Amino acid sequence: MNSNFESTLVDRAKTVLNGGGRGSQQVIMKKISTRRNRRGIINLISYIARRRETDYRSGACVSVQLFGGIDQPLSSSAARMLIDADWGVLDEEENLSAKSRRLILDGKPDQAQKLQDIERLQYVQAIHLTWSFRKPQNEEISVEEFENVVSGGIAGCQLRGLMGERVIWAVHDEHRDRIHAHLIVHPEIHPGKRIRFTREYGHAMRQAFMECLRACGFDVSADFREDRADTRAKILRGEEPLRPSKSIGMTKRKTDPAKRTPMWFINQGLAYEKRRCAKFERRDRATLEIGGSLVNFLRASGQQVDVEGAGIMGNIRVATEALDIRLKQDANALRQRDQLQVLRKRFEKDRKARECELLPVEKSLKQKLARKRPVPPELQEILSLVSESFISPEVAVLSWAEMAGEGAYQNKKGTISFPNKSLANWHMRKNPLIFGDVTEKAIKLDNYSTLKKALRCAVINPVNQDFDFIRGYDDSAEAQARKVAEAFIDKQSADYDRIRLIKSLSQLSDQLEDHLGMDIRAEKIRKITERAASIAVGLAPKSSVRKNYTQNPELR
């Protein structure tokens, strides 16, 4: 078994049983990006060395010391030479992806060149990480002291087999309360072993960095949020989230409908958030049904299976383990394993179908949709292309047009510009659920080149009476859209976060018992999980935003 996985289980068990790092600052480790060619790595070196043209123009070009390996000082030019001499960066011709090679063989090299690096190139050549922690107000740490800490953290990571010797790093201190280090790490630890950035890998790296900070006298910890007793209590009371919201409308500025198209979000954003949350609920219900069906399959074949209190994912785990036991005892069970695999694939397909089930539409929303005019002739091509991907394709196309048309203005050339049309096109291909309930075929929209061209070439006429919803908005529209989104998401996330927290602790106890044989620790964590489950049942949201949600009938 992976050593990082085992050490993470042991660390989590200690944290849960000891109550977590109360009052201590949390170590922060982030994977910022990856680079797949030499040009990207050189640009990254210029960034962390503060040697970009924008740094010179803005006056931000300061003296930043680069280091190679653990503590070898480097200049910017020496770092570039080290990349060429020691890192073994593949040429772009040797690192082409299968998609790029197919386009070149088909005589379309220009299209291959226009692909983004993540599609055009196959192997990651460098990983960009940041290490940091928030300093207490009464404590100070100089750049030199933090460089020693980072140097020790890199040495600890190398001893644990988390990274190789090929690493370039520097410390930035422009944020006084959060000094941080940028690391460029070669993904190959040693020949035949590359970094797989899993949750366990990230935790092991944070642990190595945390140990160096503690050795320097800083009170820090590197725990998962659900493992800390004080944070867990706040999550169960609905005062804090388990994770930042993953709603695309709340986290990504470039694709944020609440910020970019607030009038659209006021009219249709709430319905989208409800569809998104309902999708997660249907997925969990389908998972439970799949697990139950697999257990029934084993029982029908004569296997005694006890799934008392197994939970949503527990049924699948118990079924798989029971079948593994039979494989060791009975050679004829090989045939049953094949049947089980077929059954699992079939139910996985059914689960995806259940996620696309038609949701009940609110009466007020039905009335709004009923007032919509038919799709105009210039959008009939788009309607025909998405007709099988939406339950109500006409509503979806009109919703797309409303988002694309919001904020339209007359430019200096006298023509109409649509600044949000690319945003609407992105959502139609990447996140079609935002425009309405989808079918199984919606997953193919992302790779539908004909649709992509039709969306780009679609003509939206703001003078046409069919597009009377294209209008400007005042400064309060964005704040109103944000309030609608936060009120609903806050309420929905509070309940869902409690479920995820309890599920995470339950999986931890199962893994300790199954993989490491720590029955006593597993039983203690199981009791903590049961206590958390009993606290979570029937709790009412207490934050002011949730009070606004429950008191405002328009947001329900």
ChimeraX attribute file (.defattr): number of C-alpha atoms within 10 A of each C-alpha:
attribute: neighborCount
match mode: 1-to-1
recipient: residues
	/A:1	6
	/A:2	8
	/A:3	13
	/A:4	19
	/A:5	16
	/A:6	15
	/A:7	16
	/A:8	19
	/A:9	19
	/A:10	15
	/A:11	16
	/A:12	22
	/A:13	23
	/A:14	14
	/A:15	20
	/A:16	23
	/A:17	15
	/A:18	13
	/A:19	15
	/A:20	24
	/A:21	20
	/A:22	13
	/A:23	10
	/A:24	13
	/A:25	16
	/A:26	20
	/A:27	18
	/A:28	16
	/A:29	19
	/A:30	13
	/A:31	13
	/A:32	11
	/A:33	11
	/A:34	22
	/A:35	22
	/A:36	23
	/A:37	20
	/A:38	20
	/A:39	10
	/A:40	15
	/A:41	21
	/A:42	16
	/A:43	14
	/A:44	23
	/A:45	25
	/A:46	18
	/A:47	16
	/A:48	22
	/A:49	24
	/A:50	20
	/A:51	19
	/A:52	16
	/A:53	13
	/A:54	12
	/A:55	15
	/A:56	12
	/A:57	9
	/A:58	8
	/A:59	9
	/A:60	14
	/A:61	16
	/A:62	11
	/A:63	9
	/A:64	16
	/A:65	17
	/A:66	22
	/A:67	21
	/A:68	21
	/A:69	18
	/A:70	21
	/A:71	17
	/A:72	11
	/A:73	15
	/A:74	18
	/A:75	14
	/A:76	19
	/A:77	12
	/A:78	13
	/A:79	21
	/A:80	16
	/A:81	12
	/A:82	16
	/A:83	20
	/A:84	13
	/A:85	10
	/A:86	9
	/A:87	17
	/A:88	12
	/A:89	20
	/A:90	16
	/A:91	11
	/A:92	16
	/A:93	10
	/A:94	11
	/A:95	19
	/A:96	20
	/A:97	18
	/A:98	13
	/A:99	14
	/A:100	23
	/A:101	18
	/A:102	14
	/A:103	15
	/A:104	15
	/A:105	9
	/A:106	9
	/A:107	11
	/A:108	13
	/A:109	14
	/A:110	10
	/A:111	12
	/A:112	20
	/A:113	13
	/A:114	11
	/A:115	13
	/A:116	9
	/A:117	18
	/A:118	13
	/A:119	14
	/A:120	21
	/A:121	23
	/A:122	18
	/A:123	19
	/A:124	19
	/A:125	22
	/A:126	25
	/A:127	21
	/A:128	19
	/A:129	17
	/A:130	17
	/A:131	21
	/A:132	22
	/A:133	20
	/A:134	16
	/A:135	18
	/A:136	13
	/A:137	8
	/A:138	5
	/A:139	8
	/A:140	10
	/A:141	13
	/A:142	9
	/A:143	15
	/A:144	10
	/A:145	12
	/A:146	21
	/A:147	21
	/A:148	16
	/A:149	20
	/A:150	27
	/A:151	21
	/A:152	20
	/A:153	23
	/A:154	26
	/A:155	22
	/A:156	20
	/A:157	20
	/A:158	18
	/A:159	12
	/A:160	14
	/A:161	16
	/A:162	23
	/A:163	23
	/A:164	21
	/A:165	18
	/A:166	20
	/A:167	20
	/A:168	25
	/A:169	30
	/A:170	23
	/A:171	24
	/A:172	20
	/A:173	14
	/A:174	10
	/A:175	9
	/A:176	13
	/A:177	15
	/A:178	15
	/A:179	19
	/A:180	24
	/A:181	21
	/A:182	24
	/A:183	27
	/A:184	24
	/A:185	22
	/A:186	25
	/A:187	22
	/A:188	20
	/A:189	17
	/A:190	13
	/A:191	6
	/A:192	6
	/A:193	12
	/A:194	15
	/A:195	17
	/A:196	12
	/A:197	13
	/A:198	11
	/A:199	11
	/A:200	18
	/A:201	19
	/A:202	17
	/A:203	22
	/A:204	22
	/A:205	23
	/A:206	23
	/A:207	22
	/A:208	22
	/A:209	28
	/A:210	24
	/A:211	19
	/A:212	21
	/A:213	22
	/A:214	13
	/A:215	11
	/A:216	14
	/A:217	9
	/A:218	18
	/A:219	16
	/A:220	21
	/A:221	24
	/A:222	25
	/A:223	20
	/A:224	15
	/A:225	17
	/A:226	24
	/A:227	23
	/A:228	19
	/A:229	19
	/A:230	15
	/A:231	21
	/A:232	24
	/A:233	16
	/A:234	13
	/A:235	22
	/A:236	25
	/A:237	19
	/A:238	24
	/A:239	18
	/A:240	18
	/A:241	20
	/A:242	22
	/A:243	13
	/A:244	10
	/A:245	14
	/A:246	10
	/A:247	14
	/A:248	17
	/A:249	23
	/A:250	18
	/A:251	12
	/A:252	12
	/A:253	12
	/A:254	11
	/A:255	19
	/A:256	17
	/A:257	27
	/A:258	25
	/A:259	19
	/A:260	20
	/A:261	26
	/A:262	26
	/A:263	26
	/A:264	22
	/A:265	25
	/A:266	20
	/A:267	13
	/A:268	18
	/A:269	23
	/A:270	21
	/A:271	17
	/A:272	18
	/A:273	20
	/A:274	14
	/A:275	23
	/A:276	16
	/A:277	15
	/A:278	17
	/A:279	19
	/A:280	13
	/A:281	14
	/A:282	18
	/A:283	17
	/A:284	16
	/A:285	14
	/A:286	21
	/A:287	19
	/A:288	17
	/A:289	17
	/A:290	23
	/A:291	25
	/A:292	18
	/A:293	18
	/A:294	22
	/A:295	25
	/A:296	17
	/A:297	17
	/A:298	18
	/A:299	14
	/A:300	10
	/A:301	11
	/A:302	9
	/A:303	16
	/A:304	12
	/A:305	16
	/A:306	13
	/A:307	16
	/A:308	8
	/A:309	8
	/A:310	15
	/A:311	15
	/A:312	18
	/A:313	16
	/A:314	20
	/A:315	26
	/A:316	23
	/A:317	17
	/A:318	18
	/A:319	24
	/A:320	17
	/A:321	14
	/A:322	17
	/A:323	20
	/A:324	14
	/A:325	12
	/A:326	16
	/A:327	16
	/A:328	10
	/A:329	10
	/A:330	9
	/A:331	10
	/A:332	10
	/A:333	17
	/A:334	15
	/A:335	10
	/A:336	17
	/A:337	16
	/A:338	11
	/A:339	12
	/A:340	18
	/A:341	12
	/A:342	12
	/A:343	15
	/A:344	17
	/A:345	11
	/A:346	12
	/A:347	19
	/A:348	15
	/A:349	11
	/A:350	13
	/A:351	19
	/A:352	16
	/A:353	17
	/A:354	17
	/A:355	23
	/A:356	23
	/A:357	16
	/A:358	15
	/A:359	15
	/A:360	7
	/A:361	11
	/A:362	10
	/A:363	9
	/A:364	9
	/A:365	12
	/A:366	10
	/A:367	10
	/A:368	12
	/A:369	13
	/A:370	11
	/A:371	8
	/A:372	13
	/A:373	13
	/A:374	11
	/A:375	18
	/A:376	15
	/A:377	8
	/A:378	12
	/A:379	18
	/A:380	13
	/A:381	14
	/A:382	20
	/A:383	21
	/A:384	12
	/A:385	15
	/A:386	22
	/A:387	18
	/A:388	15
	/A:389	22
	/A:390	24
	/A:391	18
	/A:392	17
	/A:393	22
	/A:394	23
	/A:395	21
	/A:396	24
	/A:397	23
	/A:398	22
	/A:399	20
	/A:400	23
	/A:401	24
	/A:402	23
	/A:403	29
	/A:404	23
	/A:405	27
	/A:406	23
	/A:407	20
	/A:408	18
	/A:409	16
	/A:410	10
	/A:411	10
	/A:412	8
	/A:413	7
	/A:414	8
	/A:415	9
	/A:416	14
	/A:417	15
	/A:418	19
	/A:419	15
	/A:420	21
	/A:421	22
	/A:422	15
	/A:423	19
	/A:424	26
	/A:425	22
	/A:426	16
	/A:427	19
	/A:428	23
	/A:429	20
	/A:430	16
	/A:431	16
	/A:432	23
	/A:433	22
	/A:434	25
	/A:435	25
	/A:436	24
	/A:437	25
	/A:438	26
	/A:439	21
	/A:440	16
	/A:441	14
	/A:442	21
	/A:443	15
	/A:444	11
	/A:445	19
	/A:446	16
	/A:447	11
	/A:448	12
	/A:449	11
	/A:450	11
	/A:451	21
	/A:452	17
	/A:453	12
	/A:454	15
	/A:455	23
	/A:456	11
	/A:457	9
	/A:458	15
	/A:459	11
	/A:460	21
	/A:461	14
	/A:462	18
	/A:463	9
	/A:464	10
	/A:465	11
	/A:466	16
	/A:467	18
	/A:468	12
	/A:469	15
	/A:470	23
	/A:471	14
	/A:472	13
	/A:473	13
	/A:474	9
	/A:475	8
	/A:476	10
	/A:477	19
	/A:478	20
	/A:479	14
	/A:480	16
	/A:481	22
	/A:482	20
	/A:483	18
	/A:484	19
	/A:485	22
	/A:486	19
	/A:487	21
	/A:488	20
	/A:489	20
	/A:490	20
	/A:491	21
	/A:492	16
	/A:493	20
	/A:494	22
	/A:495	20
	/A:496	15
	/A:497	19
	/A:498	24
	/A:499	16
	/A:500	14
	/A:501	21
	/A:502	22
	/A:503	17
	/A:504	15
	/A:505	23
	/A:506	21
	/A:507	17
	/A:508	21
	/A:509	24
	/A:510	22
	/A:511	16
	/A:512	22
	/A:513	16
	/A:514	13
	/A:515	12
	/A:516	13
	/A:517	12
	/A:518	16
	/A:519	14
	/A:520	12
	/A:521	17
	/A:522	23
	/A:523	15
	/A:524	14
	/A:525	21
	/A:526	19
	/A:527	13
	/A:528	19
	/A:529	21
	/A:530	14
	/A:531	12
	/A:532	19
	/A:533	16
	/A:534	11
	/A:535	14
	/A:536	19
	/A:537	12
	/A:538	7
	/A:539	13
	/A:540	14
	/A:541	19
	/A:542	12
	/A:543	15
	/A:544	10
	/A:545	16
	/A:546	22
	/A:547	14
	/A:548	14
	/A:549	22
	/A:550	15
	/A:551	11
	/A:552	11
	/A:553	8
	/A:554	8
	/A:555	14
	/A:556	11
